[in-house]
């Protein structure tokens, strides 16, 4: 996948950038190994606004958003999912401006591990629950909601129909593979969701983190191949010896930043659980045990 990644992203925290007809982006200053240069909030429309992923509780970012929103007649906030770098600003905006929030639903679990992810916004509950295929409309724009579980169970992508753009949240990111964290994250569901978005005719993807994906079908097919390659790699390793997740990560991710190894452990676990569902491997449902082929 490394040949497909685009890390040539120029972070602009000061200005609101126009990235397409009727589409602007405001970048939050929350860079990290998991957010790349930060959360990209997308602003669609001029008078009636759709705002995708208002972002984290970052004061200056929220102030800039509020300055834009105050000039609008109607505001709709669309949340791709409830990680803490995507949805928390919605609550602050609602306290200051009359607006409506949209999303698949709240995060359904109460425990998560913040060692390798941004954590979850446990307070977010949308005003309007979206189902797969629902549309949200405003003056000059139509947005289609596409349920894409895998990264999280409540993940949504949003298609801007007039521009043939798909806003992919964390489902597809151009700079790195998406972390899948069980039990809410699910590799089988993720692969199914990747195959799902290939069937749409969007010409460009804009993830919440990083730059655009200009050849989306080719990119998504490479993502699927990469994930299946990892499962083959796991099966090949277990055909030789039983192994723990940590042992597999140290072999498979030798050249990866070790700060990302805890996240890699979760992705390996997600792959193992997917293989377990298929009756290929067995364990005692514990990350420290030695896995083996059936």
N, C-alpha and C positions, 0 to 999 in steps of 0.2 A: 504493500500500500504506500510505501514511502514516496514512490515516484508520482503518486497522485496528490499528495498533500501540498497545499500552498500556504507557506508561512510568511510570504511577502506581503504582510499587512501593515499599513501605516496607521498607527493609532492617533486619532485626532479627538482629544478630550474637550477641546475648547469650542469647536464649531459644530453646528448641525449640518450634516452633509446631505446633499441631494444625490440619491443613487439611481433613481429611475423616475420616469414620469409619474408625478403624484406620490412619490415615496421618498422619505427622508430617514436618516439614521442619526441617533444620538448615542455616543459611546460612554458608558459609565466607567469611572476610574476604579475598577476592582480587578486588576490583573492578578492571575495566579496560575499555577501549573494546570488547573482544571478549567479556568475561564479564558485562557489565552490572554489577550489584551483587555478583556473585560466584556461586559454585557452590552450587546448592541440592541438598543430599543428602536423599533421601526414605527414611523409615524406616517400614516396613509391618509391622504385627503388634505383639503385646505380649510374648508368651513366646518364640515362634519368630519370628525377625526376617528380613525381606528388606530389604537396604539397597541402594538404587539410586544409583550414582555416589558412592562414599565421598569423592571429591574430591581436592584437591591436597595437597602436602606442607606443610600449614599446621598448625603444632604445636597451637595451641589448639583448632582444629576437630577434629583427630584425638583429642585428649584428651577432648573432649565426647562424641565418638562412642564411644570406648572405655568411658566411664562408663555409657553406655546399653547397650552390647553385653555388658558383664560381668554384667548382670542377666538376660540371656537364656539359654535352654537350648540353642538352635540359632541359628546365624547364617549367612545366605547373602548374599554380596556380588555384585550384578549390575551389570555395566559396560555402559553404552550404547556407548562407544567409547574409544579409548586416547589422546585428547588429554590433556595433562599437567594440566588442571584437572578431570579426571574420574576417572582410575583410580589414580594413584600411592599414595594413602592406603591402598589395599587391601593393599599389601605390608607397610606398617607394622602394620596391624591384624592380619594373619596372623602376624606375629612375636610378637604379644602375646596373641592369642586364637585358639582353635581355630575355624576357619570354612572355608567353601568358596566359591571364586570362580567366577562364571559369565560367559560372554561369547561373542561370535561367534568370536573368535580374536585373536591378537596383531597388531600393526601390521606389515604385510608389507614396508615399505620402511625404509631406514636413513638417508635424507636428507630434511630438511624445512627450511622457511624460517620462523624465529621472528620475523621483522620484523612480522608481522601476524597471527600465531596463537600459541596457547599452547605450541606444540611437541607432540611425541608422547612418550608413555611407552613406551620401547623395551624395557622389562623385563617388562611385564605379559604373562602367559600364563595363561589361565583354567584352573582345575582341571577344569571341565566346559565343553566346547565345545557351544554351543547352535545348533541348526538353526532355520530359519524354521518357526514353528508349535509348537515345543516348549513344554512347560509346566513351571514350577517351583512346587512346592506346599509350604505350611507350615500350621501350625494357624491356621485362620481366613482363609486367603488362597490364591489361585491366580493366578499370573502367566504370561501368554502372551508368548513372545519373537517379535518380528516383525522380520525382517531388512530394514533400510531403507538400503541403500548409496546414496551420493551425496555427502554431506558427507565421509564417509570410507567406504572399502570394507567396514570391519568394524562399521558402525554398526547398533545394535539399538534399537528402541523396545520398551517393556514395558507390556502391558495388565494392569491389575488387574481381573480378571473380576468379582469381587463388587461393586465400586464403579463399574464402567463408566468407569474412568479409564485414559487412555493417557499414560504417561510418555515424552515425546518426545525427551529428550536435547537434541541440537543440531539434530535433523532439522527440527523446527518450533519457532520461538522467537517469543513474542508481542511482543517489543520491537524486533526487527530481522530482516532477512532473513539466512538462513544463508549463511556464506561457503563457496564451493566451490573447493577448491584442487587443480588438477591437479598431478601425474598421478593421485594416489590419489583425489582428489575428481573426480566425473564428473557433469556436468549432465544428460546423458541418463538416467543411472541415478537421479539425484535426482528428476527429474520423474516417472519411473516409480514411484518409492517414494512420492511424494506422492499419486499417483493410487491407489496400493495401500491406504493407510491410510484413504482416504475410504470404502472398502467395509466397514470395521468399524463397529460400533455403539457406540463409546465416546462418552460424552456430554460429557466435559471432558478437555482436554489440560493436563498439567503439564510444562513444559519444565524443563531443568536450570537455565536462567538466566531470571529474570523470573517474572511472575505467570501465573495460569491463563488458558487460552484457552477461553472459555465457549460459543462458537459454532464448534466445530472444523471442521465441513464447509464452512461459509461462508468461514472463514478460509483453509483449505487451497485451496479453489477460487480465492480471490483471490491466493494465493501462486503458483499455477500460471499464472494470467492475467498476473501481474506478470513472471514469468520469460519467458513467451512474448512479452509486450510488449517486453521487452529484446531478444529475438532479432529481432523485427520492426524495432526501432529500429536495431539493428546493420546489418541488411540495407538499410534505407533510407539509412543513412549511406554504406554502401559502394556503393550505386547511384549516388551523386554523385561520390565520389572514393575512391581507395585510402586507407587510414588505418592508423596504428599503434594499439596498445592504449592507450598513454598519451594520445594525441590523443582517442580515444573517451571515456576516463574524464574528461578535463577538460571535455568537452561534456555528458556524461550525468550527471555527479555534481557539478555546480557548487555545489549547496547542501549537499553532504555534508561532514562534518568531514574535513579533508584528512589527518588521521591514519589515516583508513579507506581512503584512496585506494589504497594498496598492496594491500589486500584486494579492493577493487573491480576492480583490474587482473586479479586471479586469477579473479574471477567472470566478467569479460568474456572472458578466455581460455577459461574453461570453456564459455561460450556459443559462442564461435567454434569450439572443437573439436567441440561438438555439431553445429553447422551444417556443419562440415567432413565429419563422418561421414555427413551427409545429402547430401553433394555440392553444397552451396550456396556455400561459400567455399573459398579456397585460400590457403596460405602456404608458408613453408619450415620450419614447425614451430619457429619462433623468435619470442619475444615482441617483438623489436625490429623485425621486418620489417613492411612495409606489407601489410595484408590486402586482398583484393579478391574480388568476386563471380566465380563461374565463368561 
